[in-house]
Amino acid sequence: AYLTRRFWLALGGLVLVAGVALALWLAALDRQIVRQFEGRRWDLPAQVYARPLEVYAGLRLSPADFEAELTALGYARSDKPGTQGTWGRQGARFRLVTRPFRFWDGEQKAQAAVVVFGPAGVTTLTDNKGAPLPLLRLDPPFIGNIFTVHGEDRVVLPPDQVPALLTEGLKVVEDRDFDEHIGVSFRGIARALVANVRAGGIEQGASTLTQQLVRSYFLSNERTLTRKLREAAMAILLEARFGKADLLNAYVNEIYLGQAGDRAIHGFGLASQFYFGRPLGELRPDEIALLIAIVRGPSLYDPRRNPETARKRRDLVLDLMAEFELLPADEAAAAKARPLAVRGKAASFASYNPTFMDLVRRELQAGYREDDLLKAGLRVLTNLDPRIQALAEQRLADGLAGLEKGR
């Protein structure tokens, strides 16, 4: 009896010590979450832009050059342009809707306009109701970024700039219990286990969106039991501290979605520009589905390197969107019939001109702190003219080719 009593006392002591240790560990994790997440500020490198094209009656510009400008900016051609970033053409007459942009003189809203060209350039410029416009300013071409030290880059979007199809699609594909679970989904684990047994391999993951956010925001990529336990505990604490909408928006801005050289593409805002050259709000359902597909494996489902693998995954996402009534079945089928509309070269996203970027950085360092250039999300508008730059580079290439032939 004496030994039995000592055993239970010892066991009770161990349980007490373990409980205190667990409580202290969870308290430390909670402090870390509150400190890093509640007042979170993503490092945003300064974004550098070329000059914006300013259109006015009398401007010497050809229709072909104007069309090239719109194409370079990622404007989508449409028979009936009515949303931002769209344009249409009938001969020398262009209809378009510009994108909003914050310039040096304030915020410019989207503007519907009609531009008519003559032999010498722009003859008339009006709004969509026929009223004359003195000036139409397009959003400027993006040149490149002043990179953060760790190469992490993103475009942070508020919730009202994120399409509902994206957020609802993420839930359907990655975490169907998101609105109900406490950070860890036991139902999701069971569902993934059954699907993987049936498939004879890893077909579904069991991590919730919250766990994925924790993994990306707080933890390293090591795969150990200790890290998984830490991930689960932090996900539960994060759900206890913050609302679902805040967590989902953080996920949209944080998740890793690709690589451009030494630049890590984080968040759907930047991924939209990286893969399609357009803002997230302008993407079609098939393009949104492709971004959701990439979440599962940015390298495996890279649409430039593995287009067929990426397309199969995209089509699976579209099927799920139709199954869960996020898209009508006929619209999902039409989206599946579209090719992967990604930009041809990821490299073109990086730097317009490394020498010019070095010049910009040196001039900025004379007036700004390095920390501001790497983290404050500054917008830098320069006087670089992309058309003149491209023409100069072509003339130089032609001249060098001529010299080579003359040898």
VEXTIVEX-564239 format. One record per residue (C-alpha): residue in three letters; x, y, z. Coordinates in steps of 0.05 Angstrom, whole numbers, always signed. Example, Ala and Ser with C-alpha at 12.3 -4.5 7.8 and 13.67 -1.06 7.14 Angstrom:
# residues 2
{residuo->Ala; u->+246; v->-90; w->+156} $
{residuo->Ser; u->+273; v->-21; w->+143} $
This chain:
# residues 407
{residuo->Ala; u->+0; v->+0; w->+0} $
{residuo->Tyr; u->+58; v->+47; w->+17} $
{residuo->Leu; u->+91; v->+34; w->-50} $
{residuo->Thr; u->+26; v->+43; w->-87} $
{residuo->Arg; u->+14; v->+109; w->-52} $
{residuo->Arg; u->+84; v->+133; w->-70} $
{residuo->Phe; u->+74; v->+112; w->-142} $
{residuo->Trp; u->+10; v->+152; w->-148} $
{residuo->Leu; u->+41; v->+212; w->-113} $
{residuo->Ala; u->+101; v->+209; w->-161} $
{residuo->Leu; u->+55; v->+202; w->-220} $
{residuo->Gly; u->+13; v->+260; w->-197} $
{residuo->Gly; u->+75; v->+302; w->-189} $
{residuo->Leu; u->+98; v->+286; w->-259} $
{residuo->Val; u->+30; v->+303; w->-287} $
{residuo->Leu; u->+31; v->+368; w->-249} $
{residuo->Val; u->+101; v->+386; w->-274} $
{residuo->Ala; u->+81; v->+367; w->-345} $
{residuo->Gly; u->+18; v->+409; w->-340} $
{residuo->Val; u->+56; v->+470; w->-315} $
{residuo->Ala; u->+108; v->+460; w->-369} $
{residuo->Leu; u->+54; v->+455; w->-422} $
{residuo->Ala; u->+19; v->+517; w->-395} $
{residuo->Leu; u->+84; v->+556; w->-397} $
{residuo->Trp; u->+99; v->+532; w->-467} $
{residuo->Leu; u->+30; v->+552; w->-492} $
{residuo->Ala; u->+36; v->+619; w->-458} $
{residuo->Ala; u->+102; v->+631; w->-493} $
{residuo->Leu; u->+72; v->+612; w->-560} $
{residuo->Asp; u->+13; v->+658; w->-546} $
{residuo->Arg; u->+59; v->+717; w->-531} $
{residuo->Gln; u->+97; v->+703; w->-596} $
{residuo->Ile; u->+32; v->+702; w->-636} $
{residuo->Val; u->+5; v->+766; w->-605} $
{residuo->Arg; u->+72; v->+802; w->-615} $
{residuo->Gln; u->+84; v->+780; w->-687} $
{residuo->Phe; u->+14; v->+773; w->-715} $
{residuo->Glu; u->-30; v->+825; w->-680} $
{residuo->Gly; u->+16; v->+882; w->-701} $
{residuo->Arg; u->+42; v->+848; w->-763} $
{residuo->Arg; u->+76; v->+890; w->-816} $
{residuo->Trp; u->+101; v->+855; w->-878} $
{residuo->Asp; u->+166; v->+880; w->-907} $
{residuo->Leu; u->+147; v->+914; w->-972} $
{residuo->Pro; u->+203; v->+933; w->-1019} $
{residuo->Ala; u->+198; v->+998; w->-1058} $
{residuo->Gln; u->+164; v->+989; w->-1124} $
{residuo->Val; u->+194; v->+1024; w->-1184} $
{residuo->Tyr; u->+153; v->+1044; w->-1244} $
{residuo->Ala; u->+167; v->+1074; w->-1313} $
{residuo->Arg; u->+133; v->+1137; w->-1337} $
{residuo->Pro; u->+57; v->+1132; w->-1346} $
{residuo->Leu; u->+31; v->+1144; w->-1416} $
{residuo->Glu; u->-9; v->+1209; w->-1417} $
{residuo->Val; u->-57; v->+1213; w->-1475} $
{residuo->Tyr; u->-87; v->+1278; w->-1501} $
{residuo->Ala; u->-114; v->+1305; w->-1566} $
{residuo->Gly; u->-55; v->+1323; w->-1610} $
{residuo->Leu; u->-8; v->+1270; w->-1581} $
{residuo->Arg; u->+38; v->+1241; w->-1635} $
{residuo->Leu; u->+25; v->+1167; w->-1625} $
{residuo->Ser; u->+6; v->+1112; w->-1673} $
{residuo->Pro; u->-52; v->+1063; w->-1661} $
{residuo->Ala; u->-2; v->+1006; w->-1663} $
{residuo->Asp; u->+41; v->+1038; w->-1608} $
{residuo->Phe; u->-20; v->+1051; w->-1566} $
{residuo->Glu; u->-43; v->+979; w->-1573} $
{residuo->Ala; u->+28; v->+956; w->-1554} $
{residuo->Glu; u->+25; v->+999; w->-1491} $
{residuo->Leu; u->-42; v->+968; w->-1470} $
{residuo->Thr; u->-16; v->+898; w->-1484} $
{residuo->Ala; u->+48; v->+910; w->-1444} $
{residuo->Leu; u->+6; v->+934; w->-1385} $
{residuo->Gly; u->-35; v->+869; w->-1387} $
{residuo->Tyr; u->-100; v->+902; w->-1409} $
{residuo->Ala; u->-149; v->+850; w->-1434} $
{residuo->Arg; u->-179; v->+859; w->-1504} $
{residuo->Ser; u->-255; v->+856; w->-1503} $
{residuo->Asp; u->-312; v->+868; w->-1552} $
{residuo->Lys; u->-347; v->+907; w->-1497} $
{residuo->Pro; u->-295; v->+937; w->-1450} $
{residuo->Gly; u->-332; v->+957; w->-1387} $
{residuo->Thr; u->-287; v->+938; w->-1329} $
{residuo->Gln; u->-219; v->+965; w->-1309} $
{residuo->Gly; u->-160; v->+940; w->-1349} $
{residuo->Thr; u->-201; v->+924; w->-1412} $
{residuo->Trp; u->-199; v->+953; w->-1483} $
{residuo->Gly; u->-229; v->+945; w->-1552} $
{residuo->Arg; u->-212; v->+971; w->-1621} $
{residuo->Gln; u->-250; v->+987; w->-1684} $
{residuo->Gly; u->-200; v->+1013; w->-1736} $
{residuo->Ala; u->-170; v->+1077; w->-1708} $
{residuo->Arg; u->-221; v->+1081; w->-1651} $
{residuo->Phe; u->-204; v->+1052; w->-1582} $
{residuo->Arg; u->-250; v->+1043; w->-1523} $
{residuo->Leu; u->-219; v->+1027; w->-1456} $
{residuo->Val; u->-226; v->+1031; w->-1381} $
{residuo->Thr; u->-162; v->+1049; w->-1343} $
{residuo->Arg; u->-141; v->+1021; w->-1276} $
{residuo->Pro; u->-141; v->+1062; w->-1212} $
{residuo->Phe; u->-72; v->+1083; w->-1188} $
{residuo->Arg; u->-43; v->+1127; w->-1134} $
{residuo->Phe; u->+2; v->+1178; w->-1169} $
{residuo->Trp; u->+45; v->+1234; w->-1140} $
{residuo->Asp; u->-14; v->+1282; w->-1144} $
{residuo->Gly; u->-65; v->+1236; w->-1112} $
{residuo->Glu; u->-109; v->+1176; w->-1125} $
{residuo->Gln; u->-134; v->+1168; w->-1196} $
{residuo->Lys; u->-198; v->+1128; w->-1205} $
{residuo->Ala; u->-213; v->+1081; w->-1263} $
{residuo->Gln; u->-234; v->+1122; w->-1324} $
{residuo->Ala; u->-275; v->+1099; w->-1385} $
{residuo->Ala; u->-250; v->+1134; w->-1448} $
{residuo->Val; u->-252; v->+1134; w->-1524} $
{residuo->Val; u->-189; v->+1151; w->-1562} $
{residuo->Val; u->-192; v->+1165; w->-1637} $
{residuo->Phe; u->-129; v->+1167; w->-1680} $
{residuo->Gly; u->-114; v->+1204; w->-1745} $
{residuo->Pro; u->-54; v->+1204; w->-1791} $
{residuo->Ala; u->-14; v->+1249; w->-1744} $
{residuo->Gly; u->-35; v->+1218; w->-1677} $
{residuo->Val; u->-92; v->+1226; w->-1628} $
{residuo->Thr; u->-148; v->+1269; w->-1656} $
{residuo->Thr; u->-201; v->+1264; w->-1602} $
{residuo->Leu; u->-205; v->+1241; w->-1530} $
{residuo->Thr; u->-272; v->+1234; w->-1495} $
{residuo->Asp; u->-304; v->+1196; w->-1439} $
{residuo->Asn; u->-354; v->+1140; w->-1453} $
{residuo->Lys; u->-411; v->+1191; w->-1458} $
{residuo->Gly; u->-376; v->+1235; w->-1510} $
{residuo->Ala; u->-353; v->+1290; w->-1464} $
{residuo->Pro; u->-283; v->+1316; w->-1480} $
{residuo->Leu; u->-226; v->+1294; w->-1434} $
{residuo->Pro; u->-165; v->+1340; w->-1428} $
{residuo->Leu; u->-119; v->+1282; w->-1407} $
{residuo->Leu; u->-121; v->+1207; w->-1398} $
{residuo->Arg; u->-65; v->+1177; w->-1356} $
{residuo->Leu; u->-53; v->+1102; w->-1358} $
{residuo->Asp; u->-24; v->+1065; w->-1299} $
{residuo->Pro; u->+52; v->+1063; w->-1305} $
{residuo->Pro; u->+90; v->+1000; w->-1326} $
{residuo->Phe; u->+122; v->+964; w->-1268} $
{residuo->Ile; u->+199; v->+960; w->-1274} $
{residuo->Gly; u->+222; v->+923; w->-1212} $
{residuo->Asn; u->+231; v->+925; w->-1137} $
{residuo->Ile; u->+283; v->+946; w->-1087} $
{residuo->Phe; u->+289; v->+875; w->-1059} $
{residuo->Thr; u->+284; v->+858; w->-986} $
{residuo->Val; u->+346; v->+826; w->-955} $
{residuo->His; u->+313; v->+757; w->-951} $
{residuo->Gly; u->+284; v->+763; w->-1022} $
{residuo->Glu; u->+211; v->+759; w->-998} $
{residuo->Asp; u->+162; v->+801; w->-1039} $
{residuo->Arg; u->+87; v->+812; w->-1039} $
{residuo->Val; u->+31; v->+860; w->-1057} $
{residuo->Val; u->-14; v->+866; w->-995} $
{residuo->Leu; u->-88; v->+868; w->-1011} $
{residuo->Pro; u->-145; v->+888; w->-964} $
{residuo->Pro; u->-205; v->+841; w->-962} $
{residuo->Asp; u->-247; v->+883; w->-1009} $
{residuo->Gln; u->-196; v->+874; w->-1065} $
{residuo->Val; u->-197; v->+798; w->-1060} $
{residuo->Pro; u->-248; v->+762; w->-1105} $
{residuo->Ala; u->-298; v->+719; w->-1067} $
{residuo->Leu; u->-285; v->+663; w->-1117} $
{residuo->Leu; u->-213; v->+660; w->-1092} $
{residuo->Thr; u->-229; v->+657; w->-1018} $
{residuo->Glu; u->-287; v->+608; w->-1026} $
{residuo->Gly; u->-246; v->+567; w->-1075} $
{residuo->Leu; u->-189; v->+562; w->-1025} $
{residuo->Lys; u->-237; v->+535; w->-973} $
{residuo->Val; u->-266; v->+483; w->-1020} $
{residuo->Val; u->-199; v->+459; w->-1045} $
{residuo->Glu; u->-154; v->+467; w->-984} $
{residuo->Asp; u->-198; v->+469; w->-922} $
{residuo->Arg; u->-273; v->+454; w->-926} $
{residuo->Asp; u->-281; v->+459; w->-851} $
{residuo->Phe; u->-248; v->+527; w->-845} $
{residuo->Asp; u->-309; v->+564; w->-820} $
{residuo->Glu; u->-321; v->+512; w->-765} $
{residuo->His; u->-255; v->+483; w->-740} $
{residuo->Ile; u->-212; v->+510; w->-683} $
{residuo->Gly; u->-147; v->+512; w->-724} $
{residuo->Val; u->-140; v->+437; w->-731} $
{residuo->Ser; u->-193; v->+396; w->-768} $
{residuo->Phe; u->-202; v->+325; w->-743} $
{residuo->Arg; u->-255; v->+314; w->-796} $
{residuo->Gly; u->-206; v->+338; w->-849} $
{residuo->Ile; u->-153; v->+290; w->-823} $
{residuo->Ala; u->-202; v->+232; w->-828} $
{residuo->Arg; u->-224; v->+253; w->-898} $
{residuo->Ala; u->-153; v->+258; w->-922} $
{residuo->Leu; u->-135; v->+191; w->-892} $
{residuo->Val; u->-192; v->+156; w->-928} $
{residuo->Ala; u->-175; v->+191; w->-994} $
{residuo->Asn; u->-102; v->+173; w->-989} $
{residuo->Val; u->-116; v->+100; w->-973} $
{residuo->Arg; u->-163; v->+95; w->-1033} $
{residuo->Ala; u->-112; v->+129; w->-1078} $
{residuo->Gly; u->-54; v->+87; w->-1052} $
{residuo->Gly; u->-12; v->+150; w->-1041} $
{residuo->Ile; u->-15; v->+222; w->-1018} $
{residuo->Glu; u->-76; v->+250; w->-1053} $
{residuo->Gln; u->-100; v->+300; w->-1000} $
{residuo->Gly; u->-67; v->+339; w->-945} $
{residuo->Ala; u->-97; v->+348; w->-876} $
{residuo->Ser; u->-68; v->+416; w->-858} $
{residuo->Thr; u->-119; v->+471; w->-849} $
{residuo->Leu; u->-110; v->+540; w->-879} $
{residuo->Thr; u->-93; v->+564; w->-809} $
{residuo->Gln; u->-38; v->+512; w->-802} $
{residuo->Gln; u->-11; v->+531; w->-871} $
{residuo->Leu; u->-10; v->+604; w->-849} $
{residuo->Val; u->+27; v->+586; w->-784} $
{residuo->Arg; u->+77; v->+545; w->-824} $
{residuo->Ser; u->+90; v->+602; w->-872} $
{residuo->Tyr; u->+89; v->+659; w->-822} $
{residuo->Phe; u->+121; v->+631; w->-760} $
{residuo->Leu; u->+158; v->+565; w->-772} $
{residuo->Ser; u->+214; v->+535; w->-813} $
{residuo->Asn; u->+205; v->+481; w->-866} $
{residuo->Glu; u->+234; v->+424; w->-825} $
{residuo->Arg; u->+189; v->+362; w->-821} $
{residuo->Thr; u->+192; v->+337; w->-749} $
{residuo->Leu; u->+141; v->+315; w->-699} $
{residuo->Thr; u->+160; v->+373; w->-653} $
{residuo->Arg; u->+147; v->+423; w->-709} $
{residuo->Lys; u->+80; v->+391; w->-725} $
{residuo->Leu; u->+58; v->+395; w->-652} $
{residuo->Arg; u->+81; v->+468; w->-649} $
{residuo->Glu; u->+44; v->+482; w->-714} $
{residuo->Ala; u->-21; v->+452; w->-687} $
{residuo->Ala; u->-16; v->+488; w->-621} $
{residuo->Met; u->-2; v->+556; w->-655} $
{residuo->Ala; u->-60; v->+545; w->-703} $
{residuo->Ile; u->-108; v->+533; w->-645} $
{residuo->Leu; u->-81; v->+595; w->-607} $
{residuo->Leu; u->-85; v->+637; w->-671} $
{residuo->Glu; u->-158; v->+617; w->-681} $
{residuo->Ala; u->-173; v->+634; w->-608} $
{residuo->Arg; u->-142; v->+703; w->-615} $
{residuo->Phe; u->-165; v->+725; w->-685} $
{residuo->Gly; u->-227; v->+722; w->-728} $
{residuo->Lys; u->-235; v->+678; w->-789} $
{residuo->Ala; u->-238; v->+737; w->-837} $
{residuo->Asp; u->-172; v->+765; w->-811} $
{residuo->Leu; u->-138; v->+697; w->-815} $
{residuo->Leu; u->-162; v->+685; w->-886} $
{residuo->Asn; u->-138; v->+754; w->-909} $
{residuo->Ala; u->-71; v->+741; w->-877} $
{residuo->Tyr; u->-67; v->+675; w->-914} $
{residuo->Val; u->-82; v->+709; w->-980} $
{residuo->Asn; u->-25; v->+757; w->-970} $
{residuo->Glu; u->+25; v->+709; w->-939} $
{residuo->Ile; u->+25; v->+642; w->-974} $
{residuo->Tyr; u->+85; v->+625; w->-1019} $
{residuo->Leu; u->+66; v->+617; w->-1093} $
{residuo->Gly; u->+130; v->+616; w->-1134} $
{residuo->Gln; u->+201; v->+638; w->-1145} $
{residuo->Ala; u->+231; v->+689; w->-1193} $
{residuo->Gly; u->+307; v->+680; w->-1187} $
{residuo->Asp; u->+325; v->+702; w->-1116} $
{residuo->Arg; u->+256; v->+733; w->-1107} $
{residuo->Ala; u->+203; v->+694; w->-1068} $
{residuo->Ile; u->+132; v->+708; w->-1092} $
{residuo->His; u->+85; v->+712; w->-1032} $
{residuo->Gly; u->+11; v->+725; w->-1033} $
{residuo->Phe; u->-41; v->+723; w->-1088} $
{residuo->Gly; u->-35; v->+797; w->-1103} $
{residuo->Leu; u->+37; v->+790; w->-1128} $
{residuo->Ala; u->+25; v->+721; w->-1157} $
{residuo->Ser; u->-29; v->+750; w->-1202} $
{residuo->Gln; u->+21; v->+799; w->-1230} $
{residuo->Phe; u->+76; v->+747; w->-1234} $
{residuo->Tyr; u->+36; v->+695; w->-1273} $
{residuo->Phe; u->-14; v->+738; w->-1312} $
{residuo->Gly; u->+12; v->+810; w->-1311} $
{residuo->Arg; u->-55; v->+836; w->-1284} $
{residuo->Pro; u->-85; v->+854; w->-1216} $
{residuo->Leu; u->-120; v->+798; w->-1178} $
{residuo->Gly; u->-189; v->+831; w->-1186} $
{residuo->Glu; u->-184; v->+827; w->-1262} $
{residuo->Leu; u->-172; v->+751; w->-1266} $
{residuo->Arg; u->-220; v->+702; w->-1299} $
{residuo->Pro; u->-244; v->+640; w->-1262} $
{residuo->Asp; u->-194; v->+595; w->-1298} $
{residuo->Glu; u->-137; v->+641; w->-1276} $
{residuo->Ile; u->-161; v->+643; w->-1204} $
{residuo->Ala; u->-166; v->+567; w->-1206} $
{residuo->Leu; u->-95; v->+561; w->-1230} $
{residuo->Leu; u->-69; v->+604; w->-1172} $
{residuo->Ile; u->-107; v->+560; w->-1123} $
{residuo->Ala; u->-77; v->+499; w->-1157} $
{residuo->Ile; u->-7; v->+526; w->-1147} $
{residuo->Val; u->-17; v->+530; w->-1071} $
{residuo->Arg; u->-9; v->+454; w->-1064} $
{residuo->Gly; u->+62; v->+456; w->-1095} $
{residuo->Pro; u->+90; v->+519; w->-1128} $
{residuo->Ser; u->+147; v->+479; w->-1160} $
{residuo->Leu; u->+107; v->+418; w->-1180} $
{residuo->Tyr; u->+49; v->+459; w->-1208} $
{residuo->Asp; u->+92; v->+514; w->-1239} $
{residuo->Pro; u->+52; v->+529; w->-1303} $
{residuo->Arg; u->+114; v->+550; w->-1341} $
{residuo->Arg; u->+156; v->+489; w->-1324} $
{residuo->Asn; u->+101; v->+437; w->-1317} $
{residuo->Pro; u->+42; v->+461; w->-1358} $
{residuo->Glu; u->+6; v->+395; w->-1365} $
{residuo->Thr; u->+11; v->+380; w->-1290} $
{residuo->Ala; u->-12; v->+450; w->-1274} $
{residuo->Arg; u->-70; v->+445; w->-1322} $
{residuo->Lys; u->-95; v->+379; w->-1292} $
{residuo->Arg; u->-93; v->+410; w->-1223} $
{residuo->Arg; u->-128; v->+473; w->-1247} $
{residuo->Asp; u->-183; v->+432; w->-1279} $
{residuo->Leu; u->-192; v->+393; w->-1214} $
{residuo->Val; u->-201; v->+460; w->-1178} $
{residuo->Leu; u->-253; v->+482; w->-1229} $
{residuo->Asp; u->-290; v->+416; w->-1221} $
{residuo->Leu; u->-292; v->+427; w->-1146} $
{residuo->Met; u->-316; v->+499; w->-1156} $
{residuo->Ala; u->-374; v->+472; w->-1198} $
{residuo->Glu; u->-389; v->+415; w->-1150} $
{residuo->Phe; u->-395; v->+463; w->-1091} $
{residuo->Glu; u->-434; v->+513; w->-1133} $
{residuo->Leu; u->-382; v->+569; w->-1134} $
{residuo->Leu; u->-387; v->+568; w->-1210} $
{residuo->Pro; u->-444; v->+546; w->-1257} $
{residuo->Ala; u->-426; v->+480; w->-1290} $
{residuo->Asp; u->-425; v->+510; w->-1360} $
{residuo->Glu; u->-379; v->+566; w->-1338} $
{residuo->Ala; u->-332; v->+517; w->-1305} $
{residuo->Ala; u->-331; v->+475; w->-1369} $
{residuo->Ala; u->-315; v->+537; w->-1411} $
{residuo->Ala; u->-259; v->+555; w->-1362} $
{residuo->Lys; u->-230; v->+485; w->-1368} $
{residuo->Ala; u->-228; v->+493; w->-1444} $
{residuo->Arg; u->-183; v->+554; w->-1438} $
{residuo->Pro; u->-107; v->+546; w->-1445} $
{residuo->Leu; u->-61; v->+567; w->-1388} $
{residuo->Ala; u->-58; v->+642; w->-1401} $
{residuo->Val; u->+7; v->+654; w->-1362} $
{residuo->Arg; u->+58; v->+706; w->-1385} $
{residuo->Gly; u->+112; v->+675; w->-1428} $
{residuo->Lys; u->+173; v->+690; w->-1385} $
{residuo->Ala; u->+178; v->+695; w->-1310} $
{residuo->Ala; u->+244; v->+731; w->-1320} $
{residuo->Ser; u->+209; v->+791; w->-1352} $
{residuo->Phe; u->+176; v->+804; w->-1285} $
{residuo->Ala; u->+241; v->+814; w->-1248} $
{residuo->Ser; u->+278; v->+875; w->-1273} $
{residuo->Tyr; u->+266; v->+919; w->-1332} $
{residuo->Asn; u->+337; v->+943; w->-1335} $
{residuo->Pro; u->+388; v->+924; w->-1280} $
{residuo->Thr; u->+432; v->+984; w->-1296} $
{residuo->Phe; u->+374; v->+1032; w->-1291} $
{residuo->Met; u->+351; v->+1000; w->-1227} $
{residuo->Asp; u->+420; v->+1009; w->-1197} $
{residuo->Leu; u->+417; v->+1083; w->-1216} $
{residuo->Val; u->+348; v->+1090; w->-1183} $
{residuo->Arg; u->+372; v->+1056; w->-1120} $
{residuo->Arg; u->+433; v->+1101; w->-1114} $
{residuo->Glu; u->+391; v->+1163; w->-1122} $
{residuo->Leu; u->+340; v->+1138; w->-1071} $
{residuo->Gln; u->+393; v->+1121; w->-1020} $
{residuo->Ala; u->+414; v->+1194; w->-1020} $
{residuo->Gly; u->+346; v->+1215; w->-994} $
{residuo->Tyr; u->+316; v->+1154; w->-959} $
{residuo->Arg; u->+337; v->+1105; w->-905} $
{residuo->Glu; u->+354; v->+1036; w->-931} $
{residuo->Asp; u->+302; v->+1007; w->-883} $
{residuo->Asp; u->+248; v->+1049; w->-916} $
{residuo->Leu; u->+269; v->+1025; w->-985} $
{residuo->Leu; u->+264; v->+953; w->-964} $
{residuo->Lys; u->+203; v->+953; w->-919} $
{residuo->Ala; u->+159; v->+1015; w->-926} $
{residuo->Gly; u->+124; v->+998; w->-992} $
{residuo->Leu; u->+145; v->+1063; w->-1027} $
{residuo->Arg; u->+122; v->+1075; w->-1099} $
{residuo->Val; u->+176; v->+1106; w->-1142} $
{residuo->Leu; u->+155; v->+1136; w->-1208} $
{residuo->Thr; u->+212; v->+1148; w->-1257} $
{residuo->Asn; u->+219; v->+1181; w->-1325} $
{residuo->Leu; u->+240; v->+1118; w->-1362} $
{residuo->Asp; u->+200; v->+1113; w->-1427} $
{residuo->Pro; u->+191; v->+1039; w->-1444} $
{residuo->Arg; u->+178; v->+1052; w->-1518} $
{residuo->Ile; u->+241; v->+1094; w->-1526} $
{residuo->Gln; u->+281; v->+1045; w->-1484} $
{residuo->Ala; u->+258; v->+986; w->-1527} $
{residuo->Leu; u->+273; v->+1025; w->-1591} $
{residuo->Ala; u->+342; v->+1044; w->-1566} $
{residuo->Glu; u->+357; v->+971; w->-1547} $
{residuo->Gln; u->+333; v->+947; w->-1616} $
{residuo->Arg; u->+375; v->+999; w->-1652} $
{residuo->Leu; u->+436; v->+979; w->-1611} $
{residuo->Ala; u->+424; v->+905; w->-1626} $
{residuo->Asp; u->+416; v->+920; w->-1701} $
{residuo->Gly; u->+479; v->+963; w->-1701} $
{residuo->Leu; u->+520; v->+909; w->-1666} $
{residuo->Ala; u->+494; v->+857; w->-1715} $
{residuo->Gly; u->+514; v->+902; w->-1773} $
{residuo->Leu; u->+584; v->+910; w->-1745} $
{residuo->Glu; u->+590; v->+834; w->-1738} $
{residuo->Lys; u->+570; v->+824; w->-1811} $
{residuo->Gly; u->+620; v->+877; w->-1833} $
{residuo->Arg; u->+679; v->+841; w->-1803} $
